[in-house]
Amino acid sequence: MLINLESLGFIKTKILPFAIVALFGIAFFAVSARIWLPGDMMSPAPIN
């Protein structure tokens, strides 16, 4: 079953920008969540 061009345009103009912004928001939340971690959890994992 082929996807017609109208639905492809809808995906490109509506869904794709929302998906990009949502992905950026999730990544930003994951990076900024380190602010609320306790101090000992913010340090890198020990190697030995």
Backbone as numpy.savetxt, mean C-alpha at the origin, in Angstrom:
# Nx Ny Nz CAx CAy CAz Cx Cy Cz
-13.67 -15.03 -22.87 -14.51 -13.84 -22.87 -13.63 -12.59 -22.87
-13.82 -11.73 -23.83 -13.00 -10.53 -23.96 -13.60 -9.37 -23.17
-12.72 -8.53 -22.66 -13.16 -7.33 -21.95 -13.29 -6.21 -22.97
-14.45 -5.55 -23.00 -14.61 -4.46 -23.96 -13.85 -3.21 -23.51
-13.66 -2.27 -24.42 -12.83 -1.10 -24.15 -13.45 -0.16 -23.13
-14.77 -0.14 -23.02 -15.40 0.76 -22.05 -15.08 0.33 -20.62
-15.13 -0.95 -20.35 -14.82 -1.40 -18.99 -13.33 -1.25 -18.71
-12.49 -1.38 -19.71 -11.06 -1.17 -19.52 -10.78 0.29 -19.18
-11.47 1.20 -19.85 -11.32 2.63 -19.53 -11.81 2.94 -18.13
-12.87 2.29 -17.71 -13.38 2.49 -16.34 -12.35 2.02 -15.33
-11.71 0.89 -15.61 -10.70 0.38 -14.69 -9.51 1.34 -14.63
-9.10 1.86 -15.78 -7.94 2.76 -15.81 -8.22 4.10 -15.16
-9.44 4.59 -15.25 -9.71 5.93 -14.74 -10.24 5.94 -13.31
-10.85 4.87 -12.87 -11.47 4.86 -11.53 -10.76 3.92 -10.56
-10.57 2.69 -10.94 -10.10 1.68 -10.00 -8.59 1.75 -9.81
-7.84 1.91 -10.88 -6.38 1.91 -10.79 -5.85 3.06 -9.93
-6.30 4.30 -10.11 -5.81 5.36 -9.21 -6.17 5.11 -7.75
-7.37 4.60 -7.50 -7.75 4.29 -6.12 -6.86 3.20 -5.54
-6.53 2.19 -6.33 -5.66 1.11 -5.86 -4.26 1.63 -5.56
-3.76 2.55 -6.38 -2.42 3.11 -6.14 -2.41 3.93 -4.86
-3.42 4.76 -4.67 -3.49 5.58 -3.46 -3.67 4.71 -2.23
-4.48 3.66 -2.33 -4.68 2.76 -1.19 -3.39 2.03 -0.85
-2.66 1.59 -1.85 -1.40 0.90 -1.61 -0.39 1.84 -0.95
-0.34 3.09 -1.40 0.55 4.06 -0.77 0.14 4.31 0.68
-1.16 4.38 0.93 -1.63 4.59 2.30 -1.27 3.44 3.22
-1.40 2.22 2.73 -1.04 1.06 3.54 0.46 1.06 3.84
1.27 1.36 2.82 2.72 1.40 3.02 3.10 2.52 3.99
2.46 3.68 3.86 2.75 4.79 4.77 2.37 4.44 6.20
1.24 3.76 6.38 0.82 3.34 7.72 1.81 2.34 8.30
2.27 1.40 7.49 3.22 0.39 7.98 4.53 1.03 8.40
4.99 2.02 7.66 6.25 2.68 8.00 6.07 3.58 9.23
4.98 4.30 9.29 4.79 5.23 10.41 4.35 4.53 11.68
3.95 3.27 11.61 3.55 2.53 12.82 4.72 2.32 13.76
5.95 2.46 13.27 7.13 2.30 14.13 7.20 3.37 15.20
6.50 4.48 15.03 6.53 5.56 16.02 5.95 5.07 17.34
4.91 4.23 17.28 4.22 3.82 18.49 4.78 2.54 19.09
5.80 1.95 18.48 6.40 0.75 19.04 7.26 1.12 20.25
7.41 0.21 21.19 8.36 0.48 22.29 9.77 0.64 21.74
10.61 1.32 22.49 11.94 1.64 22.02 12.79 0.43 21.69
12.65 -0.65 22.46 13.49 -1.81 22.20 13.06 -2.55 20.94
11.83 -2.37 20.50 11.37 -3.06 19.29 11.75 -2.28 18.03
12.14 -1.02 18.19 12.51 -0.23 17.01 13.92 -0.52 16.54
14.76 -1.12 17.41 16.13 -1.41 17.01 16.15 -2.62 16.07
17.18 -2.72 15.25 17.29 -3.88 14.36 17.43 -5.18 15.14
17.09 -6.25 14.50 17.21 -7.56 15.15 18.68 -7.91 15.36
18.98 -8.57 16.45 20.39 -8.96 16.68 20.84 -10.01 15.68
22.12 -9.97 15.33 22.64 -10.88 14.31 22.99 -12.24 14.91
23.54 -12.25 16.14 24.01 -13.53 16.69 22.89 -14.38 17.24
